[in-house]
């Protein structure tokens, strides 16, 4: 088994979990109340994971837009 492909599968699952957390935050606090920390908490991911998939220059709104386009 190729370890790289296994790692990619886990990456996709983690990224998807983060993306699915964004609408939960919007529903709870609205777009104005969104933050990367709230999305991270809603998706049960670590700060490192959240910033790995959505770097500091990406906003939590960008995550929400990703969620809307991938849903």
PyMOL commands that set and color helices and strands:
alter all, ss='L'
color gray80, all
select helices_A, chain A and resi 3-29+31-33+36-42+47-53+60-70
alter helices_A, ss='H'
color red, helices_A
deselect
rebuild
show_as cartoon
